[in-house]
Amino acid sequence: MCNILRATLVAGIALAAGCSQVNHDEVIPLDKIPEAAMQAAQKTLPDVKFETCYKGTYGGQEIFEIRGKNAAGKIREVEVTTTGEVVEIE
């Protein structure tokens, strides 16, 4: 129950602060990701084999949410701007 309350609180704070969530409507092939964005993702999560990418916006900026699995099979993702700025790591 505590995790649900925490997630709700975090989501509420983010919405109140004007943050936007990544829009996952558009799937982007890995070879269409801007080079700076892909390099930043690989540098940030070097042990991850990236498999999918979603294009969206975050705080009014175009970003790419790049997902893959590490050697243990855990799904990891990194959100980066077109210029390679890391926005979030999960």
N, C-alpha and C positions, 0 to 999 in steps of 0.2 A: 504494500500500500504506500509506503514511504516513497518508492521510486516513481509511482504514478503521480503523487503530489508534487514531487520535485520536477518531473517532466512538464507537468501542467504549469507550474510556477515559471519555469524557464521559458516555455513557449509564450506565456502571457507577458513576461518582461520583454522578450524579443519583439512581440507584436506592438507593445506599447512604445518601444524605442524606435519603431519604424523600420525594423529589419525585415527583409523579405526572404522567403524560403526559395530554394532552387526549384525552378520549374522543370519537371522531369518529362515533359512532353516530347522533346526532340532528341532522339538517339543519334549520336554522331559516330561514324566509323573512326577507329583509332588513327587511321592515316589522314584524317581531315582535321585533327586537332592541331592548333597552331604549335609550331616547333617550341617556342618559349614555354608554353603551358605544359607540353609533354615532358620537356627536360626538367622543369620544376617538379612535376609529379614524380619522375624517376629519381631525382635527387632527394626528395622528401621521403619517399618510401622505396628505397632501393631493392628491398627483398620481395617486392610485390610484382606479380605478373599481371599487368593490366589487361582487362578483357572487354569492358564496356565504358561508354562515355555518354553523358547527358549534358546537353547545352541548356543554359538557363540564365537567369539574372539574379544578382544578389546585391542589395544596396544600390540598385540602378546600374550596376556594371554587368557586362556579359561575362559569364564564367562557364567553366567546364568542370563537371563532377566526374572524375575518372576513378573507376572501380576495378578491383582485381583481388586476387588471393595471394597470401604469403605462403611460405613453404609448409606451414602447419595447416593450411587450408582455411584460415580465418579471412573473412572478407574485410578489406580495408578500402578506404576511399579518401581522396584528396580533392578539394575544390580549389581551382586556380583561375586567375584571370588570363586573358589573351596574352598579356605581357609577362606572365610567369609569376605573378604575386600569389603566394599561398594564402587562401582565405580561411580554410578550415581543414582539419585532418581528423578522420574518424577511423 
